[in-house]
Amino acid sequence: MNRDTLNQLVAGAVLAVGMVVSGVTAVRLSVLAARHKLVYTTTATEGQPPQVALGIAMGAFRGIFVNLLSMRAEEMKEAGRYHEAVELAKAITTLQPRFPKAWTFHAWNLAYNISVSTQTASERWRWVNDGIELLRDHALRANPNDLHIHKELAWIFEHKVQGVTDDSNIYYKKMLAKEWHTVLGPPPQYDPGVRDRKTAIEKYVAWLRPISTAPSTLEALYSTENGEIIRELVAALKQIGLPEEIGGYEFLTRYEKDRAAAQSSRRQAYESSFGPNNKAFRALVEDPKFVSAWPPFLAQCRAHLLRDHYNMDPAVMVRFTQKYGPIDWRNPAAHGLYWAAIGVEKAAPRVSVQNSTDFDFVNTDRVVIQCVQELYRTGTIYFDYLPTVITGDGYYVADVDPSFAEVYGQILDEIRTRSKVDDLFQRGWSFYSAGYDNFLRDVVRYFYRRGDIGLAEKYRNVLLTYDGQNLNDPQRNADLARPLEEFVQMELVDRQSSPNVAISEVNSSLLGSFFALRLGDEERFKSQLEYAQRFFLYFREKQAKFTAVNPNDARMDVLGDNFPDLAGITFARQLQLWPLDDARTAYLGAPDWLRQYAFNIMKQMYSENLAREVALGGKKFEELFPEPAGMDAFLAAINERIRIKQLRTPKSINDLR
């Protein structure tokens, strides 16, 4: 064999080995790329950043190009050139639409890093909301089943917006409440005197059901029973020349502002500022001809907005309401729960032995349980929509919703089955059990402070006997065996500066005091009210710190800045939920300073109906609810406080014209 032949044989062998290795490696790389979703876009479309076309043109080198873009985006952010950083982030996620961590990295950058670099609450909210929209409206459309994106989106809602660590968190909550009050309309009124969780859920399901069953398009809606009159309504709306898209978010804002203004005690003042469009709109709302057309039309508008803009399924919202409880979607924790829970549902069928490490069920489930806990702690929202829409600021207080007390334990076993690090029977101690233990202690304390001793004892018994409790505390059973009052006092040691404890203690004490008025128990009324005030003042002293970025709201201003306002507004809202006779009993038993907050609201609510009954021998409103002394001075003081607060920082004003 000559030298040339030998060289050819060796070269052929090397080539064959190289082809085999290349084939095996290519398969392996393809599997890894698929698992880690390292998939690149191959076409550019009009309107995309120029970096997208350049990255596509670089072919196999585009990975290096994306890394360079990421470093450049970080430099832009550090230099304060936020808009340029965002444009680069758009290019990166466009080039790597199937790479979830690229999306979540840039969303985190927007919601956490860039937001805190700005100086006002409104600027911060814009960046936080941009991070939310990046994941919800774009990332999940490209990766609809990805658990990682669902978890990170849920975490932004639960931690950044619902939490209290950001100086502007109160502003975030107000803006989210305004947005979702607009999208869905006001939720059903919650009666804290009703203990029936099933009834509360049924009310909320009935509220959402028309939206979940609405036709997907207007044309389909026109084919329904009221289709022709709905078609006439839409034509009439177009004729009055509304500047916004009919059926869109701004249209729903107009409708909800009009409804809130019509129900306001200051209706005449608001209507005096109406421009031609609003007057024509009000005429269509009140036209008897269209009474049957408005509800299905609004339901279709809301359903379309949910699906097309918010990437949410109203049918899933109904199902989660049935599973978890009467969810108020103005609460950030509601959205954290939605995205974490739906992420788990979509990911679970795709898990196998080979890919199980790709799914972070543990941390996603923890977001689910944390959101359920937050809905218990803050699920009842008192929110003044109209001032928030008009001035950018309004009343927002979140209270305990006891309807969520049961569901924590109900879903605990389901979540535990997916956890590889929380096997109680192997370890004897569980994070989930520790969380449930703390949750039940809060529930016991809440019901005791509200005066519902029976429910407090019920949940203490659950705390003592539930399967799965941790076994590491030898003192636990002895502490639980203490008399109920002694146990509750022990639970409050070192916890009085917690925002969640403050909300629970103050608001449950206020509700307990108002129930005492309803029952004619003056001593209990005074003791509960005094306790609420002491706790309020203690918490304000320890935690309410104002910041330059949001001078209108203290960082942990979860209860407002004025105890009489908190107590008075809570009292007025409570009276609205009670039957007339019970409301009157509580009103007559209250001191004048509490009556002052309730008088005009009750007058608006009852005076018209009572006036019709006078002819039949009924009593006038003023006889049932006598005007408290000092109303003129009270209203003047309220208006002056509002004026001073509005002057504290400039606001953009959206009037009703």
C-alpha positions in Angstrom: 0.0 0.0 0.0 1.5 3.3 -1.1 1.6 6.4 1.0 -1.1 8.2 -1.0 -3.6 5.3 -0.5 -2.9 5.3 3.2 -3.5 9.0 3.5 -6.8 8.6 1.7 -7.9 5.8 3.9 -7.0 7.7 7.1 -8.8 10.8 5.8 -11.9 8.8 4.9 -11.9 7.2 8.4 -11.6 10.7 10.0 -14.4 12.0 7.8 -16.6 9.0 8.7 -15.9 9.5 12.5 -16.5 13.2 12.1 -19.9 12.7 10.4 -21.0 10.2 13.1 -20.0 12.5 15.9 -21.6 15.4 14.1 -24.9 13.5 13.8 -24.9 12.5 17.4 -24.0 16.0 18.6 -26.6 17.6 16.3 -29.3 15.4 17.8 -28.1 16.2 21.3 -27.9 19.9 20.6 -31.4 19.9 19.1 -32.8 18.2 22.2 -31.0 20.7 24.5 -32.2 23.6 22.4 -35.8 22.4 22.5 -35.6 21.7 26.2 -34.2 25.1 27.0 -36.3 26.8 24.3 -33.4 28.3 22.4 -35.4 28.9 19.3 -34.8 31.9 17.2 -37.1 33.8 14.9 -36.3 33.6 11.2 -38.3 36.5 9.7 -38.5 40.2 10.4 -41.8 42.2 10.2 -42.5 45.9 9.7 -42.2 48.0 12.8 -39.7 45.8 14.6 -36.4 47.3 15.9 -33.6 47.3 13.3 -31.6 45.0 15.5 -34.0 42.2 14.7 -33.3 42.2 11.0 -29.6 42.4 11.7 -29.7 39.5 14.1 -31.6 37.3 11.6 -29.1 38.1 8.9 -26.2 37.0 11.2 -27.5 33.4 11.0 -25.5 31.1 13.3 -23.8 34.0 15.0 -27.1 35.5 16.2 -26.6 34.0 19.7 -23.4 36.0 20.1 -25.3 39.0 18.8 -28.1 38.6 21.3 -25.6 38.4 24.1 -24.1 41.7 22.9 -27.6 43.3 22.8 -28.2 42.1 26.4 -25.0 43.7 27.6 -25.9 46.9 25.7 -29.4 46.9 27.2 -27.9 46.7 30.7 -25.5 49.6 29.9 -28.5 51.7 28.7 -30.4 51.0 31.9 -27.5 51.9 34.2 -27.1 55.1 32.2 -30.8 56.0 32.7 -31.6 55.6 29.0 -34.6 53.5 29.8 -36.5 53.8 26.5 -33.4 52.7 24.6 -33.0 49.8 27.0 -36.6 48.8 26.4 -36.2 48.9 22.6 -33.2 46.6 22.9 -35.2 44.3 25.2 -37.9 44.1 22.5 -35.3 43.1 19.9 -33.9 40.4 22.2 -37.3 38.9 22.9 -38.2 39.1 19.2 -35.1 37.2 18.2 -35.6 34.6 21.0 -39.4 34.4 21.4 -39.3 30.8 22.6 -36.7 31.5 25.3 -38.7 32.2 28.5 -35.9 33.4 30.6 -35.2 36.2 28.1 -38.7 37.4 28.6 -38.7 37.2 32.4 -35.3 38.8 32.7 -36.5 41.9 30.8 -39.8 42.0 32.6 -38.0 41.9 36.0 -35.8 44.7 34.7 -38.8 46.8 33.9 -40.9 46.1 37.0 -38.1 46.1 39.6 -34.9 47.7 38.4 -36.0 50.6 36.1 -39.2 51.4 38.1 -37.3 52.2 41.3 -35.0 54.5 39.4 -37.8 56.9 38.7 -39.0 59.7 40.9 -42.8 59.6 41.0 -45.5 57.0 41.8 -47.1 57.3 38.4 -43.7 56.8 36.6 -43.0 53.7 38.7 -46.4 52.2 38.0 -45.9 52.7 34.2 -42.7 50.6 34.3 -44.2 48.0 36.6 -47.2 47.7 34.4 -44.9 47.5 31.3 -43.2 44.5 32.9 -46.6 42.9 33.6 -47.8 43.5 30.0 -44.5 42.2 28.5 -45.2 38.8 30.1 -49.0 38.6 30.0 -49.7 40.2 26.6 -46.6 39.0 24.7 -44.5 36.3 26.3 -47.4 34.1 27.1 -48.8 34.4 23.6 -45.4 33.1 22.3 -45.1 30.5 25.1 -48.7 29.8 26.3 -47.8 26.7 28.3 -44.5 27.8 29.9 -44.6 27.4 33.7 -41.6 29.7 34.3 -43.3 32.7 32.7 -46.6 32.1 34.5 -44.8 32.0 37.8 -42.8 35.2 37.3 -45.9 37.1 36.1 -47.8 35.9 39.2 -44.9 36.9 41.4 -44.9 40.5 40.1 -48.6 40.8 41.0 -48.2 39.1 44.4 -44.9 40.6 45.5 -44.5 43.9 43.7 -48.1 45.2 43.6 -49.8 43.3 46.4 -46.7 43.5 48.8 -45.7 46.5 50.8 -41.9 46.7 50.1 -42.2 49.3 47.3 -42.6 52.9 48.4 -45.4 53.3 45.8 -47.3 50.1 46.5 -50.5 51.9 47.6 -50.6 53.8 44.4 -50.1 50.5 42.4 -53.1 49.0 44.2 -55.2 52.0 43.4 -54.3 51.9 39.7 -55.0 48.2 39.5 -58.3 48.6 41.3 -59.3 51.4 38.9 -58.3 49.3 35.9 -60.2 46.2 36.9 -63.2 48.1 38.2 -63.4 49.5 34.6 -62.9 46.1 32.9 -65.4 44.1 34.9 -67.6 46.7 36.6 -68.1 46.9 40.3 -68.2 43.5 42.0 -71.1 42.3 44.1 -71.4 43.9 47.5 -69.9 41.8 50.2 -71.8 41.4 53.5 -69.4 40.5 56.3 -72.3 39.5 58.4 -73.0 36.5 56.1 -71.0 33.4 57.1 -72.2 31.3 54.1 -69.2 31.0 51.8 -71.2 29.1 49.2 -73.7 32.0 48.8 -70.9 34.5 48.4 -69.3 32.4 45.7 -72.7 32.0 43.9 -73.0 35.8 43.8 -69.6 36.3 42.2 -70.2 33.5 39.7 -73.5 35.1 38.7 -71.6 38.4 38.2 -69.0 36.8 35.9 -71.2 34.3 34.1 -72.6 36.7 31.5 -69.1 37.7 30.6 -67.9 34.1 30.3 -70.8 33.1 28.1 -70.9 36.2 25.9 -70.4 35.7 22.1 -66.9 36.2 20.9 -67.8 38.9 18.3 -70.4 41.6 17.9 -71.7 39.9 14.8 -72.4 36.8 16.9 -74.1 39.0 19.5 -76.4 40.5 16.8 -77.7 37.0 16.2 -78.9 36.5 19.8 -82.4 37.2 21.1 -81.8 41.0 21.7 -79.6 41.3 18.6 -81.5 43.9 16.7 -81.9 46.3 19.6 -78.2 45.8 20.4 -77.4 46.7 16.8 -79.5 49.9 17.2 -77.6 50.8 20.4 -74.2 50.4 18.7 -75.4 52.5 15.8 -76.7 55.2 18.2 -73.3 55.2 20.1 -71.5 55.7 16.8 -73.8 58.6 15.9 -73.0 60.7 19.0 -69.3 60.7 17.9 -67.5 59.2 20.8 -63.8 59.8 20.5 -62.8 56.3 21.7 -63.3 52.9 20.2 -66.8 51.7 21.1 -66.4 48.6 23.3 -62.8 49.2 24.2 -61.2 50.1 27.6 -61.8 53.9 27.2 -65.4 53.2 26.3 -65.9 51.1 29.4 -64.2 53.9 31.5 -66.8 56.3 30.1 -69.6 53.9 31.1 -68.3 53.3 34.6 -67.6 57.0 35.2 -71.1 57.8 34.1 -72.6 55.0 36.4 -70.5 56.2 39.3 -71.5 59.8 38.8 -75.2 58.9 38.6 -75.0 57.1 41.9 -72.9 59.7 43.6 -74.4 62.1 46.3 -72.6 64.8 44.3 -74.4 63.8 41.1 -75.5 67.4 40.2 -72.0 68.7 40.6 -70.6 66.1 38.3 -73.3 66.5 35.7 -72.8 70.2 35.6 -69.3 69.5 34.1 -70.7 67.2 31.4 -69.8 68.0 27.8 -72.0 67.2 24.8 -70.6 63.7 24.4 -71.3 62.8 28.0 -74.8 64.2 27.9 -75.6 62.3 24.8 -74.1 59.1 26.3 -76.2 59.5 29.5 -79.3 59.9 27.4 -78.6 56.5 25.7 -77.8 54.9 29.1 -81.2 56.1 30.5 -83.2 55.5 27.3 -85.9 52.8 28.2 -85.6 51.6 24.6 -82.1 50.2 25.3 -82.6 48.8 28.8 -82.4 45.2 27.5 -79.5 45.9 25.2 -76.9 47.3 27.6 -76.2 44.2 29.8 -75.4 41.8 26.9 -73.5 44.5 25.0 -71.4 45.4 28.0 -70.8 41.7 28.7 -69.5 41.1 25.2 -67.3 44.2 25.4 -65.7 43.0 28.7 -65.2 39.4 27.3 -63.6 40.7 24.2 -61.3 42.9 26.2 -60.3 40.1 28.6 -59.5 37.7 25.8 -57.8 40.0 23.2 -56.0 42.5 25.5 -55.5 40.8 28.8 -55.0 37.2 27.4 -57.4 35.9 30.1 -60.2 33.4 29.8 -63.4 34.5 31.6 -64.5 30.9 31.9 -61.4 30.1 33.9 -62.1 33.1 36.1 -65.5 31.6 36.8 -64.0 28.2 37.5 -61.4 29.7 39.9 -64.1 31.6 41.7 -65.9 28.3 42.3 -62.7 26.7 43.4 -61.1 29.3 45.5 -63.8 31.8 46.6 -65.5 35.1 45.8 -62.5 36.7 44.1 -62.5 40.5 43.7 -60.4 41.0 40.6 -59.4 44.5 41.7 -57.1 42.8 44.2 -53.5 42.2 42.9 -53.4 38.8 44.6 -56.4 37.7 42.4 -54.2 38.1 39.3 -51.2 36.4 41.0 -53.5 33.4 41.8 -54.9 33.3 38.3 -51.5 33.2 36.5 -49.8 30.8 39.0 -52.7 28.4 39.1 -53.3 28.4 35.3 -49.6 27.9 34.8 -49.6 24.8 36.9 -52.7 23.4 35.1 -51.1 23.9 31.7 -47.7 22.5 32.7 -48.9 19.4 34.6 -49.9 17.2 31.6 -46.5 17.8 29.9 -44.4 16.4 32.8 -42.5 13.1 32.4 -39.7 11.3 34.1 -37.2 12.7 31.6 -38.2 16.4 31.8 -39.5 16.8 35.4 -36.5 19.0 36.4 -37.7 21.6 33.9 -40.8 22.5 35.9 -40.7 24.5 39.1 -44.0 23.4 40.6 -42.7 24.0 44.2 -42.3 27.8 43.9 -45.3 28.2 41.6 -47.5 26.4 44.1 -46.1 28.6 46.9 -47.2 31.7 44.9 -50.7 30.1 44.7 -50.9 29.5 48.4 -49.5 33.0 49.2 -52.1 34.6 47.0 -54.9 32.6 48.7 -53.6 33.9 52.0 -53.5 37.5 50.7 -57.1 37.2 49.5 -58.1 36.2 53.0 -56.1 39.1 54.5 -57.2 41.8 51.9 -60.0 40.3 49.8 -62.6 42.8 50.8 -61.8 46.1 49.0 -63.4 49.5 49.7 -62.5 51.6 46.7 -63.7 55.0 45.6 -63.7 54.7 41.8 -64.9 58.1 40.6 -62.3 60.4 42.4 -59.5 58.0 41.3 -60.5 58.2 37.7 -61.0 62.0 37.8 -58.0 63.1 40.0 -55.7 60.1 39.9 -56.2 59.5 43.7 -59.1 58.0 45.7 -60.0 56.0 48.8 -58.6 52.5 48.9 -58.7 50.2 51.9 -58.5 46.4 51.9 -60.1 44.3 54.6 -60.1 40.6 55.6 -62.5 38.4 53.6 -63.3 35.4 55.8 -64.7 33.5 52.8 -61.1 32.4 52.0 -60.4 31.0 55.5 -61.5 27.5 54.4 -59.8 27.2 51.1 -56.2 27.3 52.3 -56.6 23.9 54.0 -58.7 22.5 51.1 -56.0 23.1 48.5 -53.0 22.2 50.8 -53.1 18.5 50.0 -53.3 19.1 46.3 -50.3 21.3 46.4 -48.3 19.0 48.7 -48.5 16.1 46.2 -46.4 18.1 43.7 -43.7 19.1 46.2 -40.5 17.0 46.2 -39.1 18.9 49.2 -42.2 19.0 51.5 -42.9 15.3 52.2 -44.2 15.5 55.8 -44.0 11.8 56.4 -40.4 11.5 55.5 -39.2 14.7 57.2 -41.7 15.2 60.1 -41.7 19.0 59.3 -43.2 20.8 56.4 -43.0 24.4 55.1 -46.6 24.1 54.0 -47.7 22.9 57.4 -45.8 25.7 59.1 -47.6 28.2 56.8 -51.0 26.7 57.4 -50.3 26.8 61.2 -49.5 30.5 61.0 -52.5 31.2 58.8 -54.9 29.4 61.2 -53.6 31.4 64.1 -54.4 34.6 62.2 -57.9 33.3 61.5 -58.5 32.5 65.1 -57.4 36.0 66.2 -59.5 37.7 63.5 -62.8 36.0 64.4 -62.1 36.5 68.1 -61.5 40.2 67.7 -64.6 40.5 65.5 -66.6 39.0 68.4 -67.4 35.7 66.6 -66.3 33.4 69.4 -67.9 30.3 67.9 -65.8 30.5 64.6 -62.7 31.4 66.6 -63.1 28.2 68.6 -63.8 26.2 65.4 -60.6 27.3 63.7 -58.6 26.8 66.9 -59.9 23.2 67.0 -58.7 22.8 63.3 -55.3 24.2 64.3 -55.2 21.6 67.1 -56.4 18.5 65.2 -55.6 18.9 61.4 -53.7 16.1 59.8 -50.2 17.1 58.7 -49.3 19.4 61.6 -45.6 19.7 62.3 -44.2 17.8 65.3 -41.2 19.9 66.2 -42.8 22.2 68.8 -43.4 20.4 72.2 -45.1 23.5 73.6 -47.7 23.8 70.8 -50.5 21.8 72.3 -50.0 23.4 75.7 -50.3 26.9 74.1 -53.4 25.9 72.1 -55.0 24.5 75.3 -55.0 28.0 76.9 -58.3 29.9 77.3 -59.2 31.5 74.0 -58.6 35.1 75.1 -55.2 34.3 76.6 -54.2 32.4 73.4 -55.1 35.4 71.3 -53.2 37.9 73.4 -50.1 35.5 73.3 -50.4 35.5 69.5 -50.1 39.3 69.2 -46.7 39.5 71.0 -44.1 41.0 68.6 -46.5 41.1 65.7 -48.2 44.5 66.1 -46.1 46.2 63.5 -47.0 43.8 60.7 -49.2 45.4 58.0 -51.3 42.2 57.6 -51.9 42.0 61.4 -52.8 45.7 61.4 -55.4 45.4 58.7 -56.9 42.3 60.4 -56.9 43.7 63.9 -58.2 47.3 63.2 -60.8 46.3 60.6 -62.1 43.3 62.5 -62.4 45.4 65.7 -64.3 48.1 63.8 -66.7 45.6 62.4 -67.1 44.1 65.8 -67.9 47.5 67.3 -70.6 48.2 64.6 -72.2 44.8 65.1 -72.4 45.7 68.8 -74.3 48.9 67.8 -76.6 46.8 65.8 -77.2 44.6 68.9 -77.5 47.6 71.2 -74.3 46.6 73.2 -72.8 50.0 74.0 -70.0 48.7 76.2 -68.8 46.2 73.6 -69.0 49.0 70.9 -66.8 51.3 72.9 -64.2 48.6 73.9 -63.9 47.4 70.3 -63.6 50.9 68.9 -61.0 52.0 71.4 -59.0 48.9 70.7 -59.1 49.6 66.9 -57.9 53.2 67.5 -55.0 52.1 69.8 -53.8 49.6 67.3 -54.2 52.1 64.4 -52.1 54.7 66.2 -49.4 52.2 67.3 -49.0 50.9 63.8 -48.9 54.4 62.3 -46.1 55.3 64.7 -44.1 52.2 63.9 -44.6 51.8 60.2 -46.1 54.7 58.3 -43.1 56.4 56.7 -43.5 58.9 53.9 -41.1 58.9 51.0 -40.2 61.5 48.4 -41.3 59.3 45.5 -44.9 59.1 46.7 -45.6 61.9 49.2 -49.4 61.3 49.1 -49.2 57.9 50.7 -46.9 56.5 53.3 -45.0 53.3 52.3 -47.0 51.0 54.6 -50.1 53.3 54.6 -52.4 50.3 54.4 -55.0 51.8 56.8 -55.0 55.4 55.6 -53.7 58.4 57.7 -56.8 59.4 59.7 -58.6 57.0 62.1 -61.9 58.9 62.2 -62.0 58.7 58.3 -61.3 55.0 58.4 -63.8 54.3 61.1 -66.5 56.6 59.5 -66.2 55.3 56.0 -66.2 51.7 57.2 -69.3 52.5 59.3 -71.1 54.1 56.3 -70.4 51.2 54.0 -71.5 48.7 56.7 -74.8 50.5 57.1 -75.4 50.2 53.3 -75.1 46.4 53.6 -77.6 46.0 56.3 -81.5 46.0 56.1 -83.1 49.3 56.8 -84.1 48.5 60.4 -80.7 47.2 61.4 -79.0 50.1 59.8 -81.2 52.5 61.6 -80.6 50.8 65.0 -76.8 51.1 64.5 -77.1 54.7 63.2 -79.2 55.8 66.2 -76.8 54.2 68.6 -73.7 55.7 67.1 -72.1 59.0 68.3 -72.6 62.1 66.1 -69.0 62.0 64.6 -69.8 58.5 63.1 -73.2 59.5 61.9 -71.7 62.5 60.0 -69.9 60.0 57.7 -73.1 58.0 57.1 -75.8 60.6 56.9 -75.5 61.7 53.2 -74.9 58.2 52.0 -77.9 56.8 53.7 -80.0 59.8 52.5 -79.0 59.1 48.9 -79.8 55.4 49.4 -83.2 55.7 51.1 -84.8 59.1 50.7 -86.4 58.6 47.3 -88.0 55.3 48.3 -89.1 56.6 51.7 -90.6 59.7 50.1 -93.0 57.5 48.1 -94.0 55.8 51.3 -94.9 59.0 53.1 -98.1 59.2 51.2 -99.0 55.8 52.6 -98.3 57.0 56.1 -94.7 56.0 56.2 -92.0 58.1 58.0 -89.7 60.6 56.3 -86.0 59.9 55.9 -85.2 62.6 58.5 -87.4 60.9 61.0 -85.6 57.6 60.6 -82.1 59.0 60.2 -82.0 62.4 62.0 -79.2 64.7 60.7 -76.3 64.8 63.2 -75.1 68.0 64.7 -72.3 69.9 63.0 -72.7 68.5 59.5 -71.8 71.8 57.8 -68.5 72.1 59.7 -67.8 68.4 59.1 -68.2 68.7 55.3 -66.1 71.8 55.3 -63.3 70.1 57.1 -63.4 67.1 54.8 -63.2 69.3 51.7 -60.3 71.2 53.2 -58.3 68.0 53.9 -59.0 66.9 50.3 -57.8 70.3 48.9 -54.6 70.1 50.9 -53.9 66.6 49.9 -54.4 67.4 46.2 -52.1 70.3 46.5 -49.3 68.2 47.9 -48.3 66.9 44.5 -49.5 67.9 41.0 -51.8 65.5 39.3 -53.0 65.0 35.8 -56.7 65.7 35.7 -59.1 63.8 33.5 -62.5 65.5 33.8 -65.8 64.1 32.7 -66.1 66.1 29.5 
